[in-house]
């Protein structure tokens, strides 16, 4: 009877360790894919691209007209674009 309990305990231990390792591996893969997509998406948003300048100018102007100062509007614009890139990278990584 004692051996059966030890075997059962050992199997449960190995199952828990295997599950933990599996979860860690999947989380690592998702994090790496998210970073890859973030790098790819971030490369598209540079001042050299007219679309980026258009979006940032329009969003900054909108935020300025809503009552933010020029510097607040500029920092909020950058923050919102960054959050959008992070969200898109997260969706693409899954």
N, C-alpha and C positions, 0 to 999 in steps of 0.2 A: 504494500500500500504506500509506503514511504517513497519508493522509487517513482511510482505513478505521479505523486504530487510534485516531485522534483522535476520530472519530465514536463509535466503540465506547466509548471512555473517557468521552466527554461523556454518552452515554446512561446508562452505569453511574452516573456522578455524579448525574445528574438522578433516576434511580431511587432511589438512596440518600437523596437530599434529600427526595424525595416520600414515601418510607417514613417518614423521621424526622418530617416535618411531620404526616403522617397519624397516627402513633403519639402524637405530642404532643397533637393535637386530640382524639383519643379519650380519652387520660388526663385532659385538662382537663374534658371533658364528664362523665366518671365522677366526678371529684372534686367538680364542681359539683352533680351529682345527689346524691352522698353528703352534701354539706353541706346541701342542701335537705331531704333526708329526716331528717338529724340535727336540724335546726331544728324540723321538724314533730313528730318524736317527743319531743324535749325539751320542747316546749310542753305536752305531755300530762302530764309529771311535775312537778307543783308541789305545794307543801304544802297548797294549797287543795282538792286532790282527795282524797277519803277513800280511794280505792284506793291512792294513793301512800303515804299515811300508814300504811295497813294493811300494805303490803309492807315499808316501811322498818322499822316497829316489829317485825314478825315476823322479818325477817332480822337485825336488830340483836339481838333477844332470842336467836335461835338462835346467833349468833356469840358472844354473851356467855356462853351456857351451854356453849359449846365451849372456853372458857378465855380469851377476849380481854377486855381491860378495856372499860369502857363507852365511852370515847373511841375506842379502837381499833375496837370493833364499829361505832360510828357512821361512822367514816371508811371502813372496809371496805365497809359497806353502800352508801355514796355511790359508792365506786369501782366496786363490782360493778354497780350500776344504770347508771352511766355506760358501763362496758364493754359492757353489754347493749345500750344504745342505739346505741353505735358499731357493734357487730356487726350489729344489725338494719338500720341505715342503709347499711352496706356491702353487705349482701345485696340490699336494695331498689334500690340504685343500679346494679346489673349487669343 
